[in-house]
Amino acid sequence: MVGTDEYGTIRATDLNKLIAKLNEEPIKVQSFQYHLAKLCIEERGSVLEKVTVAKSRTRYKFRNPLFKAYVRLRYHQKYGK
């Protein structure tokens, strides 16, 4: 799984290796960054929250810590890792 910083946030690039591994081929960050942004809006359930840090860099974190546990559980159910 993907590690978080001391504030519980991740960068889109942190997900790149995991998504490429699941997809079994390299993937560009721009290919899934749109979907991350959609998960931040009310219409899609506001699962993630955008956090802007220095130099206008965007990081993401789960709005509810239980979402993180749910995603981890589903990952282990599907991939058994």
Phi, psi and omega per residue, in radians:
M1 nan 3.082 -3.070
V2 -1.678 2.316 3.089
G3 -1.407 2.735 3.113
T4 -2.011 2.901 3.075
D5 -1.468 -3.012 -3.088
E6 -1.146 -0.244 3.126
Y7 -1.779 0.053 3.128
G8 1.374 0.383 -3.119
T9 -1.881 2.777 3.090
I10 -2.308 2.763 3.011
R11 -1.721 2.753 3.071
A12 -1.036 -0.618 -3.134
T13 -1.188 -0.413 3.076
D14 -1.135 -0.516 -3.127
L15 -1.441 -0.269 -3.027
N16 -0.963 -0.859 -3.115
K17 -1.115 -0.741 -3.138
L18 -1.132 -0.802 -3.131
I19 -1.147 -0.695 3.097
A20 -1.095 -0.678 3.122
K21 -1.152 -0.760 3.129
L22 -1.191 -0.612 -3.118
N23 -1.438 -0.228 -3.124
E24 1.074 0.465 3.037
E25 -2.835 2.709 3.129
P26 -1.063 2.606 -3.130
I27 -2.498 2.517 -3.138
K28 -1.504 2.573 3.139
V29 -1.030 -0.645 -3.127
Q30 -1.071 -0.399 -3.129
S31 -1.224 -0.477 -3.125
F32 -2.104 -0.057 3.140
Q33 -1.118 -0.610 3.080
Y34 -1.027 -0.749 -3.107
H35 -1.206 -0.626 3.052
L36 -1.074 -0.767 3.128
A37 -1.098 -0.680 3.120
K38 -1.123 -0.577 3.123
L39 -1.249 -0.088 3.122
C40 -1.652 -0.186 -3.071
I41 -1.697 2.678 -3.096
E42 -0.991 -0.689 -3.115
E43 -0.998 -0.523 -3.134
R44 -1.813 0.209 3.056
G45 1.724 -0.053 -3.141
S46 0.829 0.876 -3.134
V47 -1.223 -0.688 -3.125
L48 -1.921 2.774 3.070
E49 -2.162 2.289 3.076
K50 -1.380 2.330 3.084
V51 -2.177 2.091 3.133
T52 -1.666 2.238 3.134
V53 -1.987 -3.043 -3.104
A54 -0.839 2.564 3.115
K55 1.117 0.480 3.079
S56 1.002 0.588 3.086
R57 -1.552 2.332 -3.097
T58 -1.677 2.347 3.035
R59 -2.181 2.854 -3.109
Y60 -2.236 2.620 3.000
K61 -2.569 2.707 3.116
F62 -1.229 2.388 3.106
R63 -1.175 -0.621 -3.131
N64 -2.133 2.201 -3.128
P65 -1.016 -0.404 3.115
L66 -1.183 -0.461 3.075
F67 -1.069 -0.716 -3.141
K68 -1.075 -0.778 3.114
A69 -1.116 -0.678 3.134
Y70 -1.131 -0.792 3.131
V71 -1.086 -0.747 3.121
R72 -1.092 -0.751 3.114
L73 -1.069 -0.814 3.141
R74 -1.118 -0.661 3.108
Y75 -1.067 -0.821 -3.117
H76 -1.201 -0.587 3.093
Q77 -1.139 -0.736 -3.055
K78 -1.396 -0.721 -3.027
Y79 -1.872 -0.200 3.094
G80 1.011 0.603 -3.094
K81 -1.992 nan nan
